[in-house]
């Protein structure tokens, strides 16, 4: 995998305008790229940004099929209530939301002083409520470890572990916990734990929680999760979620856009702190590459976070041209990436100066094309995007099924 070294890259490769600090910690990036880049320097830079405790990540199940059957506002309403309840129950025991919850996944942090049995008992209580009230199934993963909070997210091997397990290896209504969290439970904890042996080789000990004591007396009152929406949009969405009356539904300004999702290869975590900072420097490089290319094409940067960059274009041909140029720019520095492109109605949310987020089926499909069935070095287009870009061959490169929906992909 790619190894960061400032000597490998041309001068100014990691330089960013000051307004990039809205989304990236420029002081940390500059401190790292201009330093001797030793483990000691990495630990000094990340020390004040280190969290010790539990992170709970969640993901929705079956949305790919639903996004093809229902309007986007209904999908937003369907995932809104689970996010409210996850936030409300988490806040009730002292947790806090991490990042911006624009998509269907969430993340909460619980400091080390919050007992592990309270976290697990709360999650079972929340899962019961979700099962009674919510149409969308939610999978949850909880892990106790050390996390580095940078920008609007958490990073590091522990963050990767819990996020990946939640997003790729849970199903609706399933709660799993890692062995690190289990070791912090009292001997007579009362929870029923069944090992997920299918995950042991890659993720260590992971256990499905199939029963146990609920945390009684909790009230999910702080429902307003870290959303990308304006106050008016959020209130309208919450009202529509409760009533499903079209008369109170927000009237969002949908845009028909091509979505480009780029995932680059990651650093090998020989020293976790070094790997995190190397990845952060490469995220800055991706932002700089994207900005340079966008000056020549009519597109918009949505966000750069971790290994992922997201862009939108009004024309699919421009999206493909951008993707090819981006791939080549990274390849010239020995960095590989995989790219997915889809097109469809999306909502773009303004979070602040130079900061945006996005929701819509096209984002989900582009992610599947890049991350689920993608290959490093390849650009994969959906059937609709390939048709609009004039890149649809007689036969697709591959077909795959997500949530019971068969999708086609074309390489360009």
Buried (B, 14 or more C-beta within 10 A) or exposed (E): EBEBEBEEBEEEBBBBEEEBBBBBBBEBBBBBBEBEBEEEBBBEBBEEBEBEBBBBBBBBBBBBEBBEEBEBBBBBBBBBBBBBBBBBBBBBBBBEBBBBBBBBBBBBBBEEEBBBBBBBBBBBBBBEBBEEEBEBBBBBBBBBBBBBBBBBBBBBBBBBBBBBBBBBBBEBEBBBBBBBBBEBBEEEBEBEBEEBEEBEEEBEBBBBBEEBEBBEEBEBEBBBBBBBBEEEBBBBBBBBBEEEEEEBBBEBEBBEBBBBBBBBBBBEBEBBBBBBBBBBBBBBBBBBBBBEBBEEBEBBBBBBBBBBBBBBBBBBBBBBBBBBBBBEBBEEBEBBBBBBBBBBBBBBBEBEEBBBBBBBBBBBBBBBBBBEBBEBEBBBBBBBBBBBBEBBEEEBBBEBEBBEBEBBBBBB
